[in-house]
Amino acid sequence: MTISELKSLEEILSYLKGQDKVFLVGCSECATVVQVGGEDQTKEMAEKLEQEGKTITGTLIGDPGCHLLHLKRQFREHRNEIEAADALLIMSCGTGTQTAAQATDKPVYAATNTLFLGCVERFGQFREFCSACGSCTLELTGNICSVTRCSKGLQNGPCGGTTPDGKCEVDPEVDCGWLLIYNKLKERNALDLLRPYVPPKEAQVHPGQHSVVRERGES
Amino acid sequence: MSLRPLLGSDKFIVTSEVGPPKGVDMTHVLEEAKLLAPLVAGINVTDIQAAAMRIGSIATCHLIKDVGGEPVVQVVTRDRNRLALQSDLLSAWVLGIENVLCLTGDHPVLGDHKGAKPVYDLDSVQLLKVARGLNEGHDMMGNELEGKPDFCLGAVVTPGGNPVEMQVMKMEKKVEAGAEFFQTQAVYDVDAFAAFMQQASHVKVPVLAGIVLLKSAGMARYMNANVAGVQVPDPLIAEMAAAGKKDKALRAEGKKGDHQVKTSIEIAARLIRELRASCRGVHIMPLGWGHHVPALLEAAEL
């Protein structure tokens, strides 16, 4: 799940200066669960923008907003409303905004800041577990990612900054990832997994330009 | 001269530490280094300590060499990727720096540029291994070097770490990666430290126990509340508080008291004397009180 937050109305309005007719795009997946770009939030945004003197030419919920072909089809279905707009405001994630920008020639603006990939722990509560580093070593760490859960992303064990109550010295609200790993492996009697040297990870080449192409029928 | 011959001897080893300034006025740090130089085997120079931006440790080490000190350059992995770390290590060597302490470094969030990107491309164990590779004449990709350094490599450990078992395990990894000595986080509890050393007794490289001069009872309480892995026992805090009271009374009479300084030195000297039985040396971190180190060493009978 891509976790994002809505930007302030003030910031959004600063993008839309001089562009009075706006088309809103939400998303049926992450942004709906995270409550930044579902039906309710797009409706609320429409009301707020109208109060600020904008005209909302239409709204759609991308299905999902990061699926280029789906979004293009949905944009075609809403062609007239989009044509009437000065700009599109995208209420999903950074991927959704860029996908939308590929699906239209109109100016496109992000209404959100994209924060992290997260697990939905409960309604409205999200936690980052994975940094998408590209070389997973969860098998060594009791399925608790040291890259993500350790504030320094250390791979060969904790620093000295674990507080007596098991938190990270960087943030008293955050559990020390390495203490979680230690406890999990100790419980499994598998602490020996941590003994071998773990080499540095290879940085991903061309970050931001990742692409995966799977042939049809490929499993 | 590298610390290595001393590590192999049976002498009790004393190292100390200076922090470079935020700015380019090197007067004070070099005066401190000059004072320490004849008294200690090595002078650590912190690397952007506490993630508060300041002049670099390599340049400071080089200047300390000029005033007769034996520098130990601290290298943290917080700010530089593997290219820069290796390059800077080579630079340190050609500037005459022969001892390196490898550590990860405080997180930027704890410093004065909270939005700085934390690099941590390598961790401390990986950095040790990379530095040892340079000693062997190759970079971390295996490419041959034209001329190789011969660093004496050190590492850190937190004896009061939570859990201690992980600290010991990481010590083992550090030795395997190339650490030839350890300097520890501040120690105030001799018995707890002895128990830690017992747990780490299979780690066969010299351990220098960390000594941080207490400046006041307030500082001790602050460390207990805010510095992970450091616990100042209550009796020591009470000693400092009593001394502080005396100084305060003198100040009320318009006089200057030195009870806190004296008590601080007494406590540190006592710790050093008692720690001698369980470790190979001490690493004194004066945190600006470098001018009291001579008195401390005298009181500790070193």
HADDOCK unambig.tbl for C-alpha pairs under 7 A between the chains (distance, minus, plus):
assign (segid A and resid 152 and name CA) (segid B and resid 120 and name CA) 6.30 0.50 0.50
assign (segid A and resid 154 and name CA) (segid B and resid 123 and name CA) 5.73 0.50 0.50
assign (segid A and resid 155 and name CA) (segid B and resid 123 and name CA) 6.87 0.50 0.50
assign (segid A and resid 156 and name CA) (segid B and resid 125 and name CA) 6.69 0.50 0.50
assign (segid A and resid 156 and name CA) (segid B and resid 170 and name CA) 6.97 0.50 0.50
assign (segid A and resid 157 and name CA) (segid B and resid 166 and name CA) 6.81 0.50 0.50
assign (segid A and resid 157 and name CA) (segid B and resid 170 and name CA) 6.05 0.50 0.50
assign (segid A and resid 160 and name CA) (segid B and resid 158 and name CA) 5.41 0.50 0.50
assign (segid A and resid 160 and name CA) (segid B and resid 161 and name CA) 5.70 0.50 0.50
assign (segid A and resid 160 and name CA) (segid B and resid 228 and name CA) 6.75 0.50 0.50
assign (segid A and resid 160 and name CA) (segid B and resid 229 and name CA) 6.37 0.50 0.50
assign (segid A and resid 161 and name CA) (segid B and resid 228 and name CA) 5.09 0.50 0.50
assign (segid A and resid 161 and name CA) (segid B and resid 229 and name CA) 6.84 0.50 0.50
assign (segid A and resid 162 and name CA) (segid B and resid 161 and name CA) 6.83 0.50 0.50
assign (segid A and resid 162 and name CA) (segid B and resid 162 and name CA) 5.91 0.50 0.50
assign (segid A and resid 162 and name CA) (segid B and resid 228 and name CA) 5.82 0.50 0.50
assign (segid A and resid 163 and name CA) (segid B and resid 162 and name CA) 6.98 0.50 0.50
assign (segid A and resid 163 and name CA) (segid B and resid 228 and name CA) 4.78 0.50 0.50
assign (segid A and resid 163 and name CA) (segid B and resid 229 and name CA) 6.79 0.50 0.50
assign (segid A and resid 164 and name CA) (segid B and resid 162 and name CA) 6.34 0.50 0.50
assign (segid A and resid 169 and name CA) (segid B and resid 228 and name CA) 6.63 0.50 0.50
assign (segid A and resid 170 and name CA) (segid B and resid 107 and name CA) 6.77 0.50 0.50
assign (segid A and resid 170 and name CA) (segid B and resid 109 and name CA) 6.53 0.50 0.50
assign (segid A and resid 170 and name CA) (segid B and resid 110 and name CA) 6.62 0.50 0.50
assign (segid A and resid 195 and name CA) (segid B and resid 169 and name CA) 6.87 0.50 0.50
assign (segid A and resid 197 and name CA) (segid B and resid 173 and name CA) 6.61 0.50 0.50
assign (segid A and resid 199 and name CA) (segid B and resid 126 and name CA) 6.62 0.50 0.50
assign (segid A and resid 200 and name CA) (segid B and resid 122 and name CA) 5.90 0.50 0.50
assign (segid A and resid 200 and name CA) (segid B and resid 126 and name CA) 6.68 0.50 0.50
